[in-house]
């Protein structure tokens, strides 16, 4: 691999690596959660990040986006080494990414439209009418009714809050989208609709997505590859490769009753 024009290119097949983790270690005190972890995410793909309880799925995601300290190693995002980025360069990089947290992390005192406008005001500095128009566009894009923009998060159902949080994550037209358990708490129909929405947005916007999930249906529906946290590192492959992978946890996860049910639905 090499850097060309600020982009990291995998010369084996020409695909651009938009997220590159090398020799990453995360830890709290003496407790090491990940060690010598490597991961590549290619432009335009959806990668599902899975693992058992305590393997640090959300910890890794929060480390990638800079909310947890990187103890060792290197994370390159969109061709930029995140270890030395700060100030305006850091703001510019943040503007090219979007994050949907598991609990939504919406400001309860603001309307949905005003929640969406927060990152636009911070990074773009547009006039108020234009920001309102962008918020309305993102609301429509995520399948919310037009009047959702005037409501507070507490006035929405759980599924609508998920979509409102996604609308805010898409506010700045990001290239790279991070999702933390996006279908958690949704009923099967709502989760299936959300999976379809992610697939549609990936196609229409050219998004690259790293999605923390435990939902086997989501892995089948929208993920091109699956990254499995095992023994403090990560193993990456397609669903077919994961089904053939010889590891006790992987076999139990993908071949257990829930795994068989999800695969039969394909």
Rosetta blueprint (number, residue, H / E / L):
1 X L
2 X E
3 X E
4 X E
5 X L
6 X L
7 X E
8 X E
9 X E
10 X L
11 X L
12 X L
13 X L
14 X L
15 X L
16 X E
17 X E
18 X E
19 X E
20 X E
21 X E
22 X E
23 X E
24 X E
25 X E
26 X E
27 X E
28 X E
29 X L
30 X L
31 X E
32 X E
33 X E
34 X E
35 X E
36 X E
37 X E
38 X E
39 X E
40 X E
41 X E
42 X E
43 X L
44 X L
45 X L
46 X E
47 X E
48 X E
49 X E
50 X E
51 X E
52 X L
53 X L
54 X L
55 X L
56 X L
57 X H
58 X H
59 X H
60 X H
61 X H
62 X H
63 X H
64 X H
65 X L
66 X L
67 X L
68 X L
69 X L
70 X L
71 X L
72 X E
73 X E
74 X E
75 X E
76 X E
77 X E
78 X L
79 X L
80 X E
81 X E
82 X L
83 X L
84 X L
85 X L
86 X L
87 X H
88 X H
89 X H
90 X H
91 X H
92 X H
93 X H
94 X H
95 X L
96 X L
97 X E
98 X E
99 X E
100 X E
101 X L
102 X L
103 X L
104 X L
105 X L
106 X L
107 X L
108 X L
109 X L
110 X L
111 X E
112 X H
113 X H
114 X H
115 X H
116 X H
117 X H
118 X H
119 X H
120 X H
121 X H
122 X H
123 X H
124 X L
125 X L
126 X L
127 X L
128 X H
129 X H
130 X H
131 X H
132 X H
133 X H
134 X H
135 X H
136 X H
137 X H
138 X H
139 X H
140 X H
141 X H
142 X L
143 X L
144 X L
145 X L
146 X H
147 X H
148 X H
149 X H
150 X H
151 X L
152 X E
153 X H
154 X H
155 X H
156 X L
157 X L
158 X H
159 X H
160 X H
161 X H
162 X H
163 X H
164 X H
165 X H
166 X H
167 X H
168 X H
169 X H
170 X L
171 X L
172 X L
173 X L
174 X L
175 X L
176 X E
177 X E
178 X E
179 X E
180 X E
181 X L
182 X L
183 X L
184 X L
185 X L
186 X L
187 X L
188 X H
189 X H
190 X H
191 X H
192 X H
193 X H
194 X H
195 X H
196 X H
197 X H
198 X H
199 X H
200 X H
201 X H
202 X H
203 X H
204 X H
205 X H
206 X L
207 X L
208 X E
209 X E
210 X E
211 X E
212 X E
213 X L
214 X L
215 X L
216 X H
217 X H
218 X H
219 X H
220 X H
221 X H
222 X H
223 X L
224 X L
225 X E
226 X E
227 X E
228 X E
229 X E
230 X E
231 X L
232 X L
233 X E
234 X E
235 X E
236 X E
237 X E
238 X L
239 X H
240 X H
241 X H
242 X H
243 X H
244 X L
245 X L
246 X L
247 X L
248 X H
249 X H
250 X H
251 X H
252 X H
253 X H
254 X H
255 X H
256 X L
257 X H
258 X H
259 X H
260 X H
261 X H
262 X H
263 X H
264 X H
265 X L
266 X L
